[in-house]
Amino acid sequence: MTSKLYNLIVGGASVSAGAYFTTWLLTGENPTQLQTVQAEGGKKTGRLRTLPPRSTQIQSLHSDEFDVLIIGGGATGAGCAIDSVTRGLKTALVELDDFASGTSSRSTKLIHGGVRYLQKAILNLDLEQYKMVKEALHERSSMLKTAPHLTHAIPIMLPVYEWWKVPYYWVGIKAYDLVAGSKTVKSSYYLSKNEALEIFPMLKKNKLVGAIVYHDGQQDDARMCLALALTATRYGATVANHVKAINILKDENGKICGAHLRDELTGKEWDVKAKCIINAAGPFTDSVRKMDDSNVKEICTPSKGVHIVLPGYYSPEQMGLLDPETSDGRVIFFLPWQKHTLSGTTDSPCDVTYHPTPTEEEITFILNEIKNYLNSDVEVRRGDVLSAWGGIRPLVSDPNKGDTQSLARNHIVHVSKSNLVTIAGGKWTTYRSMAQETIDAAIKAIPELKPKKPECQT
């Protein structure tokens, strides 16, 4: 009897544990956390629906009327979809290509506040840059907590080659920790020359004084964006990829009432009704704005960022490296990424295109910067480049400044006379807060939007 009872207890525990970890692996959701939030009346209420097939989503776009239609399936658009649908608004999202096929999958894979932005904020007494860093550090903490299966903390080494720069960088990095406050991932610390070389033996030894290590977050950006889109769908949003917004529809008063769509896989076209359209098209923001008003002034300055992937020995296995002063005054990261080394990025004006291609000049620039931080006996070869990609940042333009480096990665939310709500600029890290601000602006500007929950639920 005792043996049977023991087997029953062990068997039951095994089944429970199996179900728990299966839920975690398949959805990334902690069942205990889900139950806790539901019990407390928090963000997740009721049962989330199973994922419908694309055909069902397309049918919904044909037959349903929506409160909110979002154009763009990157991080910002997917974030807007989650924010909108969890407030009780009937929500749809369409993406021309695939989710995260553009800028959102071509990042440096970091979740960060931006050390260099804080430096500029302090040196230039720029309050806006400071606020941007503080907001991003808060959102960094949120992402690390809500998606532990797609994110993790990463230490980043900043080598120092002049004694006087040790206190300079130390104060700056500690200020970064201070601004993060209770949201700090881990405290920064100093490494001696020998300690730094023990971690990264290939580091240039000549004149090396030591290194400062700080912490940020790292993510699988493409999977994260897809997870956001799927989450919005499970909450009830209609989300479809390979659907292009051809035109914006307006009523007799000149207010937006929907859009004309085309399924890029079948070629079929139709009209969809929506009380509000949110323009989250990233680099193609101005193209959507011109559907609303052909004479509108462009607000985005496109900037291309190139990354390359190298063999894993180019960086420590568990630590990244930051070059704070490249030959053109920018910064470059060398980060461990899926058993390889990810290095970038460049920052140069470009034309808007669906598939930005890295040039040999841009790849060579990154390789040359890598050489500056490695021992002279280490041969950095073009043949070591395993892959390279370019992404277009939709920087909010300032007509008084001509270079993209001087542009903050901040964002703007604008509502046109016809009620097109545009969210432009911003960073991956702040997608959630940008979505909140966007939906808040839409609800305020359009009386017909009547959410069941006026406050943000994310």
C-alpha positions in Angstrom: 0.0 0.0 0.0 2.8 2.3 0.9 4.6 1.5 -2.3 1.5 2.2 -4.4 0.9 5.5 -2.6 4.6 6.4 -3.2 4.3 5.6 -6.9 1.1 7.6 -7.1 2.7 10.7 -5.6 5.9 10.4 -7.7 3.9 9.8 -10.8 1.6 12.8 -10.2 4.5 15.0 -9.5 6.2 13.9 -12.7 3.1 14.6 -14.8 2.7 18.0 -13.2 6.3 18.9 -13.7 6.1 17.7 -17.3 3.1 19.8 -18.0 4.7 22.8 -16.4 7.9 22.6 -18.4 6.1 21.8 -21.6 4.0 25.0 -21.2 7.3 26.9 -20.6 9.1 25.5 -23.6 6.3 25.9 -26.1 4.9 29.3 -25.1 7.6 30.8 -22.8 4.8 31.4 -20.3 5.2 30.4 -16.6 1.9 28.7 -15.7 2.3 29.8 -12.1 2.7 33.4 -13.1 -0.3 33.1 -15.4 -2.5 31.8 -12.6 -1.2 34.5 -10.2 -1.9 37.4 -12.6 -5.3 36.0 -13.3 -6.1 35.7 -9.6 -5.0 39.2 -8.9 -7.1 40.6 -11.8 -3.9 41.8 -13.6 -2.7 41.9 -17.2 -3.8 38.4 -18.3 -7.5 37.8 -17.8 -9.5 34.8 -18.9 -8.2 32.0 -21.2 -6.0 33.0 -24.1 -7.3 31.5 -27.3 -5.3 29.0 -29.4 -3.6 30.4 -32.4 -5.9 30.5 -35.4 -4.4 29.7 -38.9 -3.6 32.5 -41.4 -6.7 31.7 -43.4 -8.9 32.5 -40.4 -7.1 35.8 -39.9 -7.6 36.7 -43.6 -11.3 35.9 -43.3 -11.6 38.1 -40.3 -10.0 41.0 -42.2 -12.6 40.4 -44.9 -15.6 40.3 -42.7 -15.0 42.2 -39.5 -15.0 45.9 -38.6 -12.2 47.0 -36.3 -11.5 49.7 -33.8 -7.8 49.8 -34.6 -5.9 48.7 -37.7 -2.1 48.7 -37.4 0.1 48.9 -40.4 3.5 47.3 -39.7 4.5 44.0 -38.1 7.8 45.0 -36.5 8.4 45.4 -32.7 6.5 48.7 -32.5 3.5 47.5 -34.5 3.2 44.2 -32.6 3.6 46.1 -29.3 0.7 48.4 -30.3 -1.4 45.4 -31.2 -0.9 43.9 -27.7 -1.6 47.2 -26.0 -4.7 47.8 -28.0 -6.3 44.4 -27.8 -5.7 44.1 -24.0 -7.6 47.3 -23.5 -10.6 45.7 -25.2 -10.3 47.3 -28.6 -11.0 45.2 -31.6 -7.6 45.1 -33.2 -6.1 44.1 -36.5 -2.5 44.2 -37.7 -1.1 43.8 -41.2 2.5 43.3 -42.3 3.6 43.6 -45.9 6.3 40.9 -45.6 6.8 38.7 -42.5 6.9 39.6 -38.9 10.3 41.1 -37.9 11.5 40.8 -41.6 12.8 44.4 -41.5 14.6 46.5 -38.9 13.3 44.6 -35.9 15.4 41.5 -36.8 18.5 43.4 -37.8 19.5 45.0 -34.5 22.6 44.5 -32.3 20.4 42.1 -30.3 20.9 44.4 -27.2 18.2 45.5 -24.7 19.9 48.7 -23.4 19.5 52.2 -22.3 22.3 53.5 -24.4 25.6 54.3 -22.6 26.6 56.7 -25.3 23.3 58.6 -25.1 23.8 59.1 -21.4 27.3 60.4 -22.1 25.8 62.9 -24.6 23.1 63.8 -22.1 25.7 64.6 -19.4 28.2 66.4 -21.6 25.5 68.5 -23.4 23.2 68.9 -20.5 20.5 67.4 -22.7 17.4 66.6 -20.5 15.6 64.8 -23.4 18.4 62.3 -23.9 18.6 61.7 -20.2 14.8 61.0 -20.1 15.2 58.6 -23.1 18.0 56.7 -21.3 16.0 56.5 -18.0 12.9 55.2 -19.9 14.9 52.6 -21.8 16.6 51.3 -18.6 13.1 50.9 -17.1 11.9 49.0 -20.2 15.1 46.9 -20.2 14.2 45.6 -16.8 10.6 44.8 -17.9 11.8 42.9 -21.0 14.2 40.8 -19.0 11.5 39.8 -16.5 8.6 39.2 -18.9 10.5 37.2 -21.5 13.3 35.2 -19.7 13.2 32.5 -22.4 14.2 35.1 -25.1 16.4 37.5 -23.1 19.3 37.4 -20.7 21.7 39.8 -19.0 25.1 40.2 -20.6 28.3 41.7 -19.1 30.1 44.1 -21.5 33.8 44.9 -21.2 35.1 48.4 -21.9 38.9 48.2 -22.3 40.9 51.2 -21.2 44.3 52.2 -22.7 45.0 55.5 -20.9 45.1 56.0 -17.1 43.2 59.2 -17.1 40.3 57.5 -18.9 39.8 55.1 -16.1 38.0 57.6 -13.8 36.3 59.1 -16.8 34.7 55.9 -17.9 34.2 54.7 -14.3 32.1 57.8 -13.5 30.1 57.4 -16.7 29.3 53.7 -16.2 28.4 54.2 -12.5 26.1 57.0 -13.6 24.5 54.5 -15.9 23.9 52.2 -12.9 22.6 55.2 -10.9 20.1 56.2 -13.5 18.8 52.6 -13.6 18.3 52.7 -9.9 16.5 49.6 -8.6 16.3 48.4 -12.3 20.0 47.8 -12.5 20.8 44.4 -13.9 24.1 44.0 -12.0 26.6 46.5 -10.6 29.5 47.5 -12.8 33.0 46.7 -11.7 36.7 47.2 -12.6 39.1 44.6 -14.0 42.9 44.8 -13.8 44.9 44.3 -17.0 45.7 40.7 -16.1 42.0 40.0 -15.2 40.9 41.5 -18.5 43.4 39.4 -20.5 42.5 36.3 -18.7 38.9 36.7 -19.9 39.9 37.8 -23.4 43.5 36.7 -24.2 43.2 38.1 -27.8 42.7 41.6 -26.5 45.5 44.1 -27.4 48.0 44.1 -24.5 50.1 47.1 -25.5 49.2 50.0 -23.1 46.2 48.2 -21.7 45.5 49.6 -18.3 42.4 47.6 -17.3 38.7 47.4 -18.2 35.4 48.4 -16.8 32.5 45.9 -17.0 28.8 46.9 -17.0 25.7 45.0 -17.7 22.9 45.3 -20.3 20.4 42.8 -21.8 20.6 40.7 -24.9 17.6 39.2 -26.8 16.7 37.1 -29.8 15.1 40.0 -31.6 13.3 38.1 -34.4 11.8 35.6 -32.0 10.8 38.3 -29.6 9.0 40.2 -32.3 7.2 37.0 -33.4 6.3 36.3 -29.8 4.7 39.7 -29.5 2.6 39.2 -32.7 1.5 35.7 -31.5 0.7 37.1 -28.0 -1.6 39.8 -29.6 -3.2 37.0 -31.6 -3.9 34.9 -28.5 -5.5 37.9 -26.8 -7.9 38.2 -29.8 -6.2 40.5 -32.3 -6.4 39.7 -36.0 -2.8 39.5 -37.2 -1.8 38.7 -40.8 1.6 38.7 -42.6 2.1 39.2 -46.3 -0.8 41.7 -46.5 -0.1 45.1 -47.9 -2.0 48.3 -47.2 -2.6 49.8 -50.6 -4.5 52.9 -49.7 -6.3 54.6 -46.8 -10.1 55.1 -46.9 -11.8 58.2 -45.7 -15.5 59.1 -45.0 -17.4 62.2 -46.3 -15.8 64.3 -43.5 -12.3 63.4 -44.5 -11.8 61.1 -41.5 -10.1 57.7 -41.8 -12.6 54.9 -41.9 -10.5 52.0 -43.2 -7.9 50.8 -45.7 -7.7 49.0 -49.0 -5.6 45.8 -48.5 -4.0 43.2 -50.8 -3.0 39.6 -49.9 0.5 39.4 -51.4 0.2 35.5 -51.5 -3.0 35.4 -53.5 -3.3 38.9 -55.1 -6.8 39.4 -53.8 -7.8 42.9 -52.8 -10.5 44.2 -50.5 -11.5 47.0 -48.1 -11.4 46.7 -44.4 -13.3 49.1 -42.0 -11.5 50.6 -39.0 -12.1 53.6 -36.8 -8.4 54.2 -36.4 -5.3 53.4 -38.4 -1.9 53.3 -36.6 1.1 53.8 -38.8 4.0 51.7 -37.4 5.7 51.1 -40.7 9.3 51.8 -39.5 11.4 53.0 -42.4 8.3 53.2 -44.6 6.5 55.5 -42.2 6.5 58.4 -44.7 5.1 56.2 -47.4 2.0 55.5 -45.3 1.7 59.1 -44.3 1.6 60.1 -48.0 -1.4 57.8 -48.4 -3.1 60.1 -46.0 -1.7 63.3 -47.4 0.4 63.3 -50.5 1.8 66.8 -49.6 3.0 65.9 -46.1 6.5 66.7 -45.1 8.8 63.7 -44.4 9.7 63.2 -40.8 12.1 60.2 -41.0 15.7 60.1 -41.9 16.8 56.6 -42.8 20.1 55.4 -41.5 21.7 52.0 -42.4 23.3 49.9 -39.7 25.5 47.0 -40.8 26.4 44.0 -38.6 28.7 41.1 -39.4 29.0 37.6 -37.8 32.4 36.1 -37.1 33.7 32.9 -35.5 33.2 32.6 -31.8 36.8 33.1 -30.8 36.6 36.8 -31.7 34.9 37.5 -28.4 34.7 35.9 -24.9 32.0 33.2 -24.6 30.1 35.0 -21.9 31.0 38.6 -22.2 30.7 41.3 -24.9 33.2 44.1 -25.7 32.5 47.8 -26.4 34.8 50.0 -28.5 33.7 53.5 -27.2 35.7 55.5 -29.7 35.8 54.2 -33.3 37.8 56.0 -36.0 34.7 58.0 -37.0 33.6 58.8 -33.4 31.0 56.1 -32.9 30.9 52.9 -30.9 31.1 49.3 -32.0 30.1 46.2 -30.1 31.6 42.7 -30.2 29.1 40.3 -28.7 28.8 36.6 -28.2 25.8 35.4 -30.2 24.7 31.8 -30.7 28.3 30.4 -30.4 29.6 33.1 -32.8 30.6 36.8 -32.5 28.3 39.6 -33.6 29.9 42.9 -34.4 28.5 46.3 -35.4 27.2 48.6 -36.1 27.7 51.3 -38.8 25.6 54.4 -39.0 25.2 56.1 -42.4 22.5 57.9 -44.4 20.8 55.7 -47.0 17.8 55.3 -49.2 14.7 53.3 -48.0 14.7 49.8 -49.5 13.1 46.5 -48.5 16.4 44.7 -48.6 19.4 46.9 -47.6 22.6 45.2 -48.6 26.0 45.7 -46.7 28.7 47.1 -48.9 32.3 45.9 -48.8 33.3 49.3 -47.5 31.0 48.9 -44.5 32.2 45.4 -43.8 35.8 46.4 -44.1 35.2 49.3 -41.7 34.0 46.9 -39.0 36.9 44.6 -39.6 39.4 47.4 -39.2 37.8 48.5 -36.0 38.1 44.9 -34.7 41.8 45.0 -35.6 42.3 48.0 -33.3 41.3 46.0 -30.3 43.1 42.7 -31.0 46.7 41.7 -30.6 48.8 42.5 -33.7 49.6 38.8 -34.2 45.9 38.0 -34.6 45.0 38.0 -38.3 41.5 39.5 -39.0 40.5 38.1 -42.4 37.7 39.0 -44.7 37.1 35.3 -45.1 36.2 35.0 -41.5 33.0 36.9 -42.1 30.3 34.2 -41.9 27.4 36.5 -42.7 26.4 40.2 -42.8 23.2 42.2 -42.9 22.0 45.7 -43.0 19.0 47.3 -41.3 17.4 50.7 -41.7 16.8 52.7 -38.6 13.8 55.1 -39.0 15.4 58.0 -37.1 13.2 61.0 -36.5 14.7 63.8 -38.6 15.8 67.2 -37.4 16.1 69.7 -40.3 18.8 71.6 -38.5 21.2 68.7 -38.4 22.6 66.9 -41.4 24.2 63.7 -39.9 22.4 60.7 -38.5 24.8 60.3 -35.6 23.5 63.5 -34.0 20.0 62.2 -34.1 18.6 60.8 -30.9 16.9 57.3 -31.2 13.9 59.0 -29.7 10.4 58.8 -31.1 7.3 60.9 -31.9 3.6 60.2 -31.9 1.6 62.3 -34.3 -2.1 62.4 -35.1 -3.1 63.9 -38.5 -6.2 65.9 -39.3 -7.8 62.8 -40.7 -6.8 60.8 -37.5 -3.9 58.8 -38.9 -1.9 58.0 -35.8 1.9 57.7 -36.6 4.5 56.3 -34.3 8.0 57.0 -35.7 11.5 56.5 -34.4 12.4 54.9 -31.1 14.4 51.9 -30.1 13.7 48.2 -29.8 14.0 48.4 -26.0 11.2 50.9 -25.6 8.7 49.3 -27.9 6.2 48.7 -25.0 6.2 52.3 -23.7 6.0 53.6 -27.3 3.0 51.4 -27.9 1.4 52.7 -24.7 1.9 56.3 -25.7 0.5 55.6 -29.2 -2.7 53.9 -28.0 -3.2 56.6 -25.4 -2.9 59.2 -28.2 -5.4 57.3 -30.4 -8.0 57.0 -27.7 -7.6 60.7 -26.8 -7.9 61.9 -30.5 -10.7 59.6 -31.6 -13.9 59.7 -29.5 -15.3 56.6 -31.3 -12.6 54.5 -29.7 -14.2 53.2 -26.4 -11.8 50.7 -24.7 -13.2 48.5 -22.0 -10.0 49.3 -20.1 -8.9 52.9 -20.6 -5.5 52.3 -18.9 -2.6 50.4 -20.4 -2.6 46.7 -19.4 1.0 45.8 -20.4 
